[in-house]
Amino acid sequence: MKFSPTAIPDVILIEPVVHEDERGFFMETYHCDKFANGGLNHSFVQDNHAKSVQHTLRGLHFQQQFPQGKLIRCLLGGIFDVAVDLRPDSKTYGQWMGAELNDVNKHQLFIPEGFAHGYYVMTETAHITYKCTEVYRPENEAGILWNDPDIGIVWPGNSPILSRKDQNLPTLSEFAKDSSLSIL
């Protein structure tokens, strides 16, 4: 496996070795020793699987008190996956990075704790799986607006399909100003 830092160095792109022939392919998607050698010495406690239709945008989500690191993979179809740095003391606070994950390149993205996460579905449908370093706690779920102008994410589509919840999330600056809320 190849582990490459992205524009935000703590977010890591993982490229597996794929063994392919006329029968199909085989690849390792997770190997604790190889991940540790690649700088990702995390324990995963929950796996999630989502299916979404084209133009769906999910995000930007995070947990406030029990932040989750996520290892994201697109099993079928393709997504544009995004991470936004929410760590207040980080040099890259408020910055974003994005990567295409699909069933052709078979890349994975590791997003550490302290980031908001979202993705946009670029194909007719997409199946996404992700491992989490912390269990999901609905009472700690939070988010920031997908098109926050101060963050300036360049999404591949103009008219995404959004949940009501995601349409009404605050911007990062609104979230940070609300004393009753905390990012981490």
HULIN-V239634 format. One record per pair of residues at least 6 apart in sequence whose C-alpha atoms are under 7 Angstrom apart, sorted by the first residue. I is the first residue (numbers start at 1). J is the second residue. Records with the same first field share a line. If there is no record, write none. Layout:
# HULIN-V239634
I = J ; J
This chain:
# HULIN-V239634
1 = 14 ; 15 ; 16 ; 17
2 = 14 ; 15 ; 16
3 = 12 ; 13 ; 14 ; 15 ; 38
4 = 12 ; 13 ; 14
5 = 11 ; 12 ; 13
6 = 12 ; 13
7 = 97
8 = 92 ; 97
10 = 112
11 = 110 ; 111 ; 112
12 = 109 ; 110 ; 111
13 = 107 ; 108 ; 109 ; 110
14 = 107 ; 108 ; 109
15 = 107 ; 108
16 = 27 ; 28 ; 29 ; 107
17 = 27
18 = 25 ; 26 ; 27
19 = 25 ; 26 ; 27
20 = 26
35 = 41
42 = 133
43 = 133
44 = 131 ; 132 ; 133
45 = 132 ; 133 ; 134 ; 135
46 = 131 ; 132 ; 133 ; 134 ; 135
47 = 130 ; 131 ; 132
48 = 129 ; 130 ; 131
49 = 127 ; 128 ; 129 ; 130
50 = 127 ; 128 ; 129
51 = 125 ; 126 ; 127 ; 128
52 = 121 ; 125 ; 126 ; 127
53 = 121 ; 124 ; 125 ; 126
54 = 121 ; 122 ; 123 ; 124 ; 125
55 = 120 ; 121 ; 122 ; 157 ; 160 ; 161
56 = 120 ; 121 ; 160 ; 161 ; 162
57 = 119 ; 120 ; 121 ; 160 ; 161 ; 162
58 = 118 ; 119 ; 120 ; 162
59 = 117 ; 118 ; 119 ; 143 ; 146 ; 166
60 = 116 ; 117 ; 118 ; 143 ; 144 ; 145 ; 146
61 = 116 ; 117 ; 118 ; 142 ; 143 ; 144
62 = 115 ; 116 ; 117 ; 141 ; 142 ; 143
63 = 140 ; 141 ; 142
64 = 140 ; 141 ; 142 ; 182 ; 183 ; 184
65 = 140 ; 184
66 = 134
67 = 113 ; 114 ; 134 ; 184
68 = 113 ; 132 ; 133 ; 134
69 = 111 ; 112 ; 113 ; 132 ; 133
70 = 110 ; 111 ; 112 ; 130 ; 131 ; 132 ; 133
71 = 108 ; 109 ; 110 ; 111 ; 130 ; 131 ; 132
72 = 108 ; 109 ; 110 ; 129 ; 130 ; 131
73 = 101 ; 107 ; 108 ; 109 ; 128 ; 129 ; 130
74 = 101 ; 102 ; 103 ; 126 ; 127 ; 128 ; 129
75 = 102 ; 103 ; 127 ; 128
76 = 102 ; 103 ; 126 ; 127
77 = 102 ; 103 ; 123 ; 125 ; 126 ; 127
78 = 101 ; 102 ; 103 ; 121 ; 122 ; 123 ; 126
79 = 100 ; 101 ; 102 ; 119 ; 120 ; 121 ; 122
80 = 98 ; 99 ; 100 ; 101 ; 119 ; 120 ; 121 ; 122
81 = 98 ; 99 ; 100 ; 101 ; 118 ; 119 ; 120
82 = 96 ; 97 ; 98 ; 99 ; 117 ; 118 ; 119
83 = 96 ; 97 ; 98 ; 111 ; 115 ; 116 ; 117 ; 118
84 = 94 ; 95 ; 96 ; 97 ; 115 ; 116 ; 117
85 = 92 ; 93 ; 94 ; 95 ; 96 ; 114 ; 115 ; 116
86 = 93 ; 94 ; 114 ; 115 ; 116 ; 183
87 = 93 ; 114
94 = 151
95 = 151
96 = 151 ; 153
101 = 107 ; 108
114 = 184
143 = 169
144 = 169 ; 170 ; 171 ; 172
145 = 166 ; 169 ; 170 ; 171
147 = 153
148 = 171
175 = 181
